[in-house]
Amino acid sequence: AVVSTQSGHYGRGKHKMNTNELACVYSALILHDDEVPITAEGLTNLCKNAGVAVEPIWPSLFAKCLAGQDIGALLACIGSAPAAGAAAPAAAGEAAAPAAEEKKEESEEEESDDDMGFSLFD
């Protein structure tokens, strides 16, 4: 995962998530999946048992950030945003016929270019 950061602060540059962040994210997901409250102690214990050394600030930051959050709802929102180019169904139906005609005309023009007697790869 890539997170924005600039000079160590979240901003315009990009960097990869560090091991501390990833370990806390995965630990939080494990705790959520096991229906265990996400606490700094729980995150620290999971990281320790996994053999990942985590700076003490990270589990407490994640626990405070996720306190009172519906993790299931957050996970359900991932990838559920509508496509940027999605049109309303009524508008799509009205515009479909002219668009099909335009594509047909373009394809006929492209086919006529093939009859020039030479190929780009000859």
Backbone torsions as a table, in degrees:
resi	resn	phi	psi	omega
1	ALA	NA	146.1	-179.8
2	VAL	-113.9	131.7	179.7
3	VAL	-122.3	142.1	179.2
4	SER	-74.3	138.7	175.7
5	THR	-158.7	152.7	176.5
6	GLN	-145.8	121.0	-178.8
7	SER	55.0	38.0	178.9
8	GLY	84.7	-8.2	178.9
9	HIS	-110.2	151.3	178.9
10	TYR	-67.7	123.1	-176.0
11	GLY	-162.2	-130.0	-170.6
12	ARG	-94.4	-26.4	-178.5
13	GLY	-73.8	179.6	179.1
14	LYS	-131.2	144.0	172.5
15	HIS	-150.1	160.6	178.0
16	LYS	-80.6	149.0	177.3
17	MET	-61.4	138.8	179.8
18	ASN	-82.1	171.2	-176.5
19	THR	-59.4	-38.0	179.5
20	ASN	-59.5	-47.7	-179.7
21	GLU	-64.0	-47.3	-178.4
22	LEU	-62.6	-42.8	179.8
23	ALA	-61.5	-40.4	179.6
24	CYS	-70.1	-38.5	178.2
25	VAL	-62.6	-50.3	-179.2
26	TYR	-64.0	-39.1	178.4
27	SER	-63.8	-41.1	178.4
28	ALA	-64.0	-40.2	177.8
29	LEU	-64.3	-39.1	178.8
30	ILE	-65.3	-46.3	179.2
31	LEU	-61.0	-43.0	178.5
32	HIS	-62.0	-44.6	-178.7
33	ASP	-62.5	-34.2	178.5
34	ASP	-86.2	4.5	-179.9
35	GLU	56.9	40.0	177.2
36	VAL	-107.3	138.7	178.5
37	PRO	-57.7	140.1	-179.2
38	ILE	-86.3	107.1	-179.9
39	THR	-123.6	162.2	177.6
40	ALA	-61.1	-39.2	179.5
41	GLU	-64.9	-42.6	178.7
42	GLY	-63.7	-43.2	178.6
43	LEU	-63.9	-43.8	-179.9
44	THR	-62.7	-44.4	-179.6
45	ASN	-63.0	-42.9	179.2
46	LEU	-63.3	-44.9	179.7
47	CYS	-62.5	-42.8	179.9
48	LYS	-62.9	-44.7	179.8
49	ASN	-66.7	-26.3	178.0
50	ALA	-83.6	-6.3	179.4
51	GLY	80.0	23.9	-180.0
52	VAL	-107.2	120.2	177.9
53	ALA	-79.7	120.9	-177.5
54	VAL	-122.3	134.8	175.7
55	GLU	-61.8	139.3	-173.9
56	PRO	-59.0	-23.8	-177.9
57	ILE	-68.9	-33.3	-173.5
58	TRP	-64.4	-49.8	178.8
59	PRO	-60.0	-38.4	179.9
60	SER	-69.0	-37.1	176.8
61	LEU	-63.5	-45.7	-179.9
62	PHE	-65.8	-41.5	-179.9
63	ALA	-62.8	-42.5	179.0
64	LYS	-67.2	-40.4	-178.8
65	CYS	-66.2	-37.9	-175.4
66	LEU	-91.9	-5.0	-179.8
67	ALA	-62.1	127.2	178.0
68	GLY	78.3	1.0	179.3
69	GLN	-87.7	146.5	174.5
70	ASP	-89.9	94.1	-175.7
71	ILE	-61.3	-37.8	178.0
72	GLY	-59.4	-41.5	178.3
73	ALA	-67.9	-37.9	177.8
74	LEU	-63.3	-42.3	179.5
75	LEU	-68.5	-34.0	-179.8
76	ALA	-69.3	-25.1	-178.4
77	CYS	-79.0	-15.5	-177.9
78	ILE	-66.3	121.2	177.5
79	GLY	75.1	10.2	-178.6
80	SER	-96.4	1.0	178.8
81	ALA	-69.6	143.6	179.4
82	PRO	-67.9	154.5	178.4
83	ALA	-63.7	144.3	-176.6
84	ALA	-63.7	-33.6	-176.8
85	GLY	-95.0	11.1	-178.0
86	ALA	-69.4	131.6	179.8
87	ALA	-106.1	161.0	176.5
88	ALA	-65.2	143.8	-176.9
89	PRO	-56.3	-40.6	-179.2
90	ALA	-66.4	-43.3	-179.7
91	ALA	-66.6	-36.1	-179.8
92	ALA	-65.4	-39.8	-179.7
93	GLY	-65.6	-39.7	-179.4
94	GLU	-69.5	-35.6	-175.7
95	ALA	-87.0	-11.5	-174.8
96	ALA	-65.9	-42.7	-177.1
97	ALA	-64.0	-51.0	178.1
98	PRO	-61.6	-36.1	-179.3
99	ALA	-65.7	-39.1	179.5
100	ALA	-64.5	-40.1	179.0
101	GLU	-64.8	-41.2	179.6
102	GLU	-63.5	-42.7	179.5
103	LYS	-63.4	-38.1	-179.7
104	LYS	-64.6	-43.3	178.7
105	GLU	-63.3	-42.6	179.5
106	GLU	-63.0	-41.6	-178.0
107	SER	-66.6	-34.6	177.4
108	GLU	-65.8	-39.1	178.2
109	GLU	-65.4	-41.9	180.0
110	GLU	-64.3	-37.7	179.2
111	GLU	-65.5	-33.7	-179.0
112	SER	-69.0	-24.5	177.2
113	ASP	-68.9	-25.0	-178.8
114	ASP	-70.9	-18.7	-174.4
115	ASP	-91.6	20.5	-175.9
116	MET	-82.4	-5.7	175.9
117	GLY	91.5	-1.7	176.4
118	PHE	-143.1	163.5	-179.0
119	SER	-126.4	152.9	179.4
120	LEU	-64.6	-25.4	-176.1
121	PHE	-104.5	17.3	179.1
122	ASP	-78.3	NA	NA
